């Protein structure tokens, strides 16, 4: 039996690209996956990077990080798309 950290890391190495995909590949609960991802990032084993494509055409008011039509650049108030990359020593 492997640890949740190892299971998540192995799933990322095998090509898992989403939390749902990690769950399907590992059989772990979403809260365990979140804790494992947070821990792996803190340990430096995974590196998150934003996949944003820049400002939306309608300007900051339509930005996914804004609230109620207010500009929100740089302060996401809800989940944003990120990419997890395995750090190699």
BELHUMO-V556359 format. One record per residue. N is the residue number from 0. OMEGA is omega in radians with two decimals (NA if undefined). D_LAST is the distance of its C-alpha to the last C-alpha in whole Angstrom. Layout:
# BELHUMO-V556359
n=N omega=OMEGA d_last=D_LAST
n=N omega=OMEGA d_last=D_LAST
This chain:
# BELHUMO-V556359
n=0 omega=-3.13 d_last=25
n=1 omega=3.13 d_last=22
n=2 omega=3.08 d_last=21
n=3 omega=3.13 d_last=21
n=4 omega=-3.14 d_last=17
n=5 omega=-3.13 d_last=17
n=6 omega=3.14 d_last=19
n=7 omega=3.14 d_last=18
n=8 omega=3.11 d_last=15
n=9 omega=3.13 d_last=16
n=10 omega=3.08 d_last=19
n=11 omega=3.10 d_last=16
n=12 omega=-3.11 d_last=15
n=13 omega=3.04 d_last=18
n=14 omega=3.10 d_last=19
n=15 omega=-3.06 d_last=21
n=16 omega=3.13 d_last=22
n=17 omega=3.09 d_last=24
n=18 omega=3.11 d_last=25
n=19 omega=3.11 d_last=28
n=20 omega=3.08 d_last=26
n=21 omega=3.12 d_last=23
n=22 omega=-3.14 d_last=26
n=23 omega=-3.10 d_last=28
n=24 omega=-3.04 d_last=25
n=25 omega=-3.06 d_last=24
n=26 omega=-3.13 d_last=28
n=27 omega=3.07 d_last=27
n=28 omega=3.14 d_last=29
n=29 omega=-3.14 d_last=28
n=30 omega=3.10 d_last=28
n=31 omega=3.10 d_last=25
n=32 omega=3.12 d_last=23
n=33 omega=3.14 d_last=23
n=34 omega=3.13 d_last=23
n=35 omega=3.13 d_last=20
n=36 omega=3.11 d_last=18
n=37 omega=-3.11 d_last=19
n=38 omega=3.14 d_last=17
n=39 omega=3.07 d_last=14
n=40 omega=3.12 d_last=14
n=41 omega=3.13 d_last=15
n=42 omega=-3.10 d_last=12
n=43 omega=-3.14 d_last=10
n=44 omega=3.05 d_last=9
n=45 omega=3.13 d_last=11
n=46 omega=3.11 d_last=12
n=47 omega=3.03 d_last=16
n=48 omega=-3.12 d_last=18
n=49 omega=3.10 d_last=22
n=50 omega=-3.13 d_last=23
n=51 omega=-3.14 d_last=27
n=52 omega=-3.12 d_last=29
n=53 omega=-3.10 d_last=30
n=54 omega=3.10 d_last=34
n=55 omega=-3.11 d_last=36
n=56 omega=-3.11 d_last=39
n=57 omega=3.13 d_last=41
n=58 omega=-3.05 d_last=40
n=59 omega=-3.13 d_last=38
n=60 omega=3.13 d_last=41
n=61 omega=-3.12 d_last=40
n=62 omega=3.13 d_last=36
n=63 omega=3.12 d_last=34
n=64 omega=3.10 d_last=33
n=65 omega=3.11 d_last=37
n=66 omega=3.09 d_last=40
n=67 omega=3.13 d_last=43
n=68 omega=3.11 d_last=43
n=69 omega=3.09 d_last=42
n=70 omega=-3.10 d_last=39
n=71 omega=-3.08 d_last=36
n=72 omega=3.07 d_last=33
n=73 omega=-3.13 d_last=30
n=74 omega=-3.11 d_last=31
n=75 omega=3.12 d_last=31
n=76 omega=3.10 d_last=33
n=77 omega=-3.10 d_last=32
n=78 omega=3.08 d_last=29
n=79 omega=-3.13 d_last=27
n=80 omega=3.08 d_last=25
n=81 omega=3.06 d_last=22
n=82 omega=3.07 d_last=19
n=83 omega=-3.13 d_last=16
n=84 omega=3.11 d_last=13
n=85 omega=3.07 d_last=10
n=86 omega=3.10 d_last=7
n=87 omega=-3.14 d_last=4
n=88 omega=NA d_last=0
